[in-house]
Amino acid sequence: MESLASLISAINSLVWGVPMLVMILGVGIFLTVGLKFMPIVKLGSGFKLLWSGRIPEKDDDSKGEISPFNALMTSLSATIGTGNIAGVATAIFLGGPGALFWMWCTALVGMATKFAEAVCAVQYRETDEDGNHVGGPMYYIKNGLSSKWAWLGTAFAIFGSIAGFGIGNTVQSNSVAAAVDANFGIPPMVSGLVMMILVGLVLMGGIKRIADVAGKLVPLMAAFYIASGLLILGMNAAEIPAAFSLIVSSAFTPVAAQGGFAGAAVWAAIRFGVARGIFSNEAGLGSAPIAHAAAQTKNPVAQGLVAMLGTFIDTIVVCSITGLSIVVSGAWLSGETGAALTSAAFASSLPGLGNYIVAIALSIFAFTTILGWSFYSEKCIQYLFGVKAIVPFRVLWIIAVPIGATSSLEFIWLLADTLNAMMAIPNLIALLLLSPVVFKLTKEYFARQAARAKQD
């Protein structure tokens, strides 16, 4: 077992090394430039589409099972999780405050990546035997590229189906159990069994029920966490300018050891900022387009505009709340890491309350991640084995929840983290090869929008 762990650790260092970070950032930059910075320029248009609920060119035969809003919420349910609380804190602990700056940079180019993923997902989706729409990297590789690339789609589905049980299930339930045990004294087995029942009740209803729960729970919990973070920032308003200055300067200059902080080089800020940013918003991993493929729309670009908001909300908004709270409170010097560091930051400003806010937020974020990732892994399994594999998969997924809550997961975390990176490789190759299609569809969409505006 030790030799296997060493082998996977070596693979992990390779797949999450410089080439992977350069590839993810490089594809994001390439798509951003190719789209003429549209995801940043048209950010407001994305929010307008989201809040109005209007789908351009929608008519009675628009295909899909869930609304574009719920497709985004399903995607966010999987991305807003431990990465936003523990991941940000870990990045700052290992890379210093400058890591937050590189998380922002990753998100800005990641918006183009997420846009392209959703465009391809809707453009190349299929209808399965049960009449439901299915899509994602495996389908846009299969239907958008020549047959010589088909093995890439299969590889993605294999990596995604296995990785989900780690990063999307057992790691999340373990985080919930640990937070609830530490703050409320509830044994991990009890937490695991309660989560198993709740996940089972939602999961057996399929994508529509997952989307309904995500559409209600994600906005509510995100608003609660953001409001709590803004309250902390408001209480430390005088420190905010200095915090921004420290974040920017630390992104380009080494940070000396001080307090409980061990110090960090510039490379550490870049490495951990980019890696944790990708872990949090999943831009480039190919997971989110699986949810967006089920959206009720005929227009790939319109769904892409909604999809790119996921990266903005996850990293620019939620991760920034966590990171700024840690920096302005001075907790980043405490020597704590992970969720404990975020708890320390909230507790220092809101004594007796802050740690409970983080525990509750972490629990609900992780719970919704289990739901979102169940759909991702299910569609990967379905791609490999057909619809007959869905029910057995769901049973296994539900059983894995209490196992994760009560187990030591160092090896599972390592394996899942490695497979996550391996999911990104076929997806990023496909996005590069399909980029001319994305650019063409986007240009045509905005040309039609401009023509309509002239007519009006």
Secondary structure, 3 states (H helix, E strand, C coil): CHHHHHHHHHHHHHHCCHHHHHHHHHHHHHHHHHCCCHHHHCHHHHHHHHHHCCCCCCCCCCCCCECHHHHHHHHHHHHCCHHHHHHHHHHHHHHCCHHHHHHHHHHHHHHHHHHHHHHHHHHCCEECCCCCEECCHHHHHHHHCCHHHHHHHHHHHHHHHHHHHHHHHHHHHHHHHHHHHHHHCCCHHHHHHHHHHHHHHHHCCHHHHHHHHHHHHHHHHHHHHHHHHHHHHHHCHHHHHHHHHHHHHHCCCCECCECCECCECHHHHHHHHHHHHHHHHCCCCCCHHHHHCCECCCCHHHHHHHHHHHHHHHHHHHHHHHHHHHHHCCHHHCCCCHHHHHHHHHHHHCCCCHHHHHHHHHHHHHHHHHHHHHHHHHHHHHHHHCHHHHHHHHHHHHHHHHHHHCCCCHHHHHHHHHHHHHHHHHHHHHHHHHHHHHHHHHHHHHHHHHHHHHHC
